[in-house]
Amino acid sequence: MLLYERRQAIIAMLSKNGSASVRDLADRLGVSTVTIRRDLNALEEDGLIVKTHGGAVILGHDTEPALKLSERERMYIEEKRRIGKTAAKLVQPGTTLIMDEGSTCLEIARQIKDIPNVTVITNGIRVAAELLGTNVNLVVIGGVCDQQNTVLYGPDTESAYKRIRADIYFMGIDAFSEKDGIMDGSYLQVSLKNLKANAVQRVIGVANGAKFGKRAMSLIGPITMLDALVTEEPISDELRICLNKHAIECIQA
């Protein structure tokens, strides 16, 4: 089991049971207690857990557990279509994009197929499949396959993103707020999303308004990571004030 998978498994166990001992985690994952303590230190530094005497507890959050991509596709369908169409209008011929694997980015992929000389870089299998046989220049970043979310991840994936430079990163967002920043339901996304953000000139978040004010398991970074946010109308006063305060462009779909 890779480090990423092990730490995600620890989060899953803690989320299910609330707490666990170092010994129990080590036995269930087949590693040493030293390894588990090292993992718990890293997860605590990321703000995901709190270590206790002999174990750890999960920090509370009020979002639902991460859903499969196929399940997320059936939620907020109309809002995502509107966001996808609006985001696609930001893509000019010759643009190089980095795109996440989520259901909203999948909608963007469906809208950019006929824009000439566009390059899309992604580690999302469904996004890549959507763009096969189109005019888009497609670069698929390899790695270990998370079949539930149809995404490739791991050290090789991160190494590739470190060497890439692009114009726009369309960032899928599970939850965000002014206080807590940008969050994701998967620990695996923390490093990847930060590497993608560092590789581009402009980070554009794509998320429906229902995700504002929610919390998720993994902190990606402050809301100021975003240069712009594409979200559907009507936009709440609270979200509008937050975006204006941090000079984040609000693009209404």
C-alpha positions in Angstrom: 0.0 0.0 0.0 1.3 3.4 -1.0 1.8 6.2 1.5 -1.2 8.1 -0.1 -3.5 5.1 0.1 -2.4 4.3 3.7 -3.1 7.8 5.0 -6.5 7.9 3.1 -7.3 4.5 4.8 -6.4 6.0 8.2 -8.7 9.0 7.6 -11.5 6.6 6.5 -11.1 4.5 9.6 -11.1 7.5 11.9 -14.1 8.9 10.0 -16.1 5.7 10.5 -15.2 5.1 14.2 -14.3 8.6 15.4 -11.0 7.4 16.9 -8.5 4.6 16.8 -5.4 3.5 18.6 -1.9 3.4 17.0 -1.8 -0.3 17.6 -5.2 -0.9 16.0 -4.3 1.1 12.9 -0.9 -0.6 12.6 -2.5 -4.1 12.8 -5.3 -3.3 10.4 -2.9 -1.7 7.8 -0.1 -4.2 8.3 2.6 -1.7 9.1 4.7 -0.7 12.2 3.5 1.6 14.9 6.4 3.9 14.0 5.0 4.2 10.5 1.5 5.0 11.9 2.9 7.6 14.3 4.6 9.3 11.3 1.4 9.2 9.4 -0.6 10.7 12.3 2.0 13.5 12.7 1.6 14.4 9.0 -2.2 14.2 9.2 -2.3 16.4 12.3 -0.1 19.0 10.6 -2.6 19.1 7.7 -5.3 19.8 10.2 -7.2 16.6 9.6 -6.9 14.8 13.0 -5.9 15.4 16.6 -3.5 13.0 18.1 -4.4 11.6 21.5 -2.5 9.4 24.0 -1.9 6.2 22.1 -4.0 7.2 19.1 -6.0 9.9 17.2 -9.4 11.3 16.7 -10.9 12.7 13.5 -11.8 16.4 13.4 -15.5 17.1 12.8 -16.7 18.1 9.4 -20.2 18.6 8.1 -20.0 17.4 4.5 -21.1 14.0 3.3 -18.4 11.3 2.8 -16.8 11.4 -0.6 -19.0 10.1 -3.4 -18.1 8.2 -6.5 -17.8 10.3 -9.6 -20.8 8.6 -11.1 -22.8 9.6 -8.0 -21.7 13.2 -8.1 -22.6 13.5 -11.8 -26.3 13.0 -10.8 -26.2 15.9 -8.4 -26.8 19.6 -9.4 -26.9 18.6 -13.0 -28.3 21.8 -14.4 -26.0 24.0 -12.3 -23.0 22.1 -13.5 -24.0 22.4 -17.1 -24.3 26.1 -16.8 -20.9 26.3 -15.1 -19.4 24.1 -17.7 -20.7 26.3 -20.6 -19.6 29.5 -18.9 -16.1 28.2 -18.0 -15.6 27.0 -21.6 -16.1 30.6 -22.8 -12.9 31.5 -21.0 -10.9 29.1 -23.2 -9.3 30.8 -26.2 -7.7 29.0 -29.2 -4.2 28.0 -28.2 -4.9 27.8 -24.5 -3.2 25.1 -22.4 -5.4 23.8 -19.6 -5.0 21.7 -16.5 -8.3 20.1 -15.5 -9.4 18.1 -12.5 -11.3 14.9 -12.7 -14.6 15.9 -11.1 -18.1 16.1 -12.5 -18.0 19.8 -13.1 -14.7 19.6 -15.1 -16.3 16.8 -17.1 -19.0 19.3 -18.2 -16.3 21.7 -19.2 -14.6 19.0 -21.3 -17.9 18.5 -23.1 -17.9 22.2 -24.1 -14.4 22.7 -25.4 -14.1 19.9 -27.9 -14.3 22.2 -31.0 -12.1 25.0 -29.8 -9.0 24.9 -32.1 -5.5 24.2 -30.8 -6.5 23.7 -27.1 -4.3 21.4 -25.0 -5.8 19.7 -21.9 -3.6 18.1 -19.3 -5.4 15.9 -16.8 -5.1 12.9 -14.5 -8.8 12.3 -14.7 -9.7 9.2 -16.7 -13.3 10.2 -17.5 -12.2 13.7 -18.5 -9.6 12.2 -20.8 -12.1 9.7 -22.3 -14.5 12.6 -23.0 -11.9 14.3 -25.1 -10.7 11.3 -27.1 -11.3 11.7 -30.8 -11.8 15.4 -30.6 -9.8 18.4 -31.7 -8.2 18.8 -28.3 -4.5 18.0 -27.8 -4.8 15.6 -24.9 -2.1 14.9 -22.3 -2.9 12.3 -19.7 -0.8 12.2 -16.5 -0.3 8.6 -15.4 -0.2 7.1 -11.9 -2.0 4.7 -9.7 -5.7 4.3 -10.5 -8.4 5.2 -8.0 -11.2 3.3 -9.7 -14.0 4.8 -7.5 -13.2 8.3 -8.6 -11.6 7.4 -12.0 -8.5 9.4 -11.2 -4.7 8.7 -11.4 -2.5 9.8 -8.5 0.7 9.0 -6.7 4.4 10.0 -6.8 4.7 9.7 -10.6 1.6 11.9 -11.1 3.0 14.6 -8.8 6.4 14.4 -10.4 4.9 15.0 -13.8 2.9 18.1 -12.6 6.1 19.6 -11.2 7.5 19.8 -14.7 4.4 21.2 -16.4 3.4 24.8 -17.1 0.0 25.8 -18.4 -2.3 28.8 -18.8 -5.4 27.9 -16.7 -6.2 25.4 -14.1 -9.9 24.5 -13.7 -10.0 23.4 -10.1 -12.9 21.3 -8.9 -14.0 22.2 -5.3 -15.8 19.9 -2.8 -16.3 22.6 -0.2 -15.0 26.2 0.5 -15.4 29.1 2.9 -13.6 32.3 3.8 -12.6 30.8 7.2 -11.5 27.3 6.2 -10.4 27.9 2.6 -10.7 25.3 -0.2 -11.3 21.7 0.9 -11.6 18.3 -0.7 -13.1 15.0 0.4 -9.9 13.2 -0.4 -6.5 13.5 1.3 -5.0 12.4 -2.0 -5.9 15.7 -3.6 -3.9 18.0 -1.2 -0.5 17.9 -2.9 -1.9 17.4 -6.4 -4.1 20.4 -6.4 -1.3 22.6 -5.0 1.1 21.4 -7.7 -1.5 22.1 -10.4 -2.1 25.6 -9.0 1.6 26.4 -9.0 1.9 25.3 -12.6 -0.5 27.9 -14.1 -1.0 31.6 -14.6 -4.6 31.5 -13.5 -6.5 29.3 -11.1 -10.2 29.2 -11.8 -12.4 27.4 -9.3 -15.6 25.7 -10.7 -18.2 25.0 -8.1 -21.9 25.3 -7.5 -22.9 27.8 -4.8 -24.2 25.0 -2.4 -20.5 24.2 -1.7 -19.8 27.6 -0.1 -19.8 27.5 3.7 -19.4 23.7 3.7 -16.5 21.8 5.1 -14.6 18.7 3.9 -12.0 16.4 5.2 -8.8 17.8 3.6 -7.6 21.4 3.4 -6.2 22.3 0.0 -5.3 25.9 0.8 -6.7 29.4 1.5 -9.5 30.8 -0.7 -7.0 33.2 -2.1 -5.6 30.4 -4.2 -8.3 31.3 -6.6 -8.0 34.0 -9.2 -11.6 33.5 -10.2 -14.7 31.4 -9.4 -17.3 30.2 -11.9 -20.6 29.5 -10.1 -24.2 29.7 -10.9 -26.7 32.5 -10.3 -28.1 33.7 -8.0 -25.0 34.3 -5.9 -25.5 34.8 -2.2 -24.6 38.1 -0.7 -22.2 36.3 1.7 -20.3 34.6 -1.2 -20.2 37.9 -3.2 -18.8 39.8 -0.3 -16.2 37.1 0.3 -15.0 37.1 -3.3 -14.9 40.9 -3.5 -12.9 41.1 -0.2 -10.2 38.8 -1.6 -10.2 40.2 -5.1 -11.4 37.0 -6.6 -13.3 37.5 -9.9 -16.8 36.2 -9.7 -18.0 34.7 -13.1 -21.7 34.0 -13.0 -23.1 31.1 -15.0 
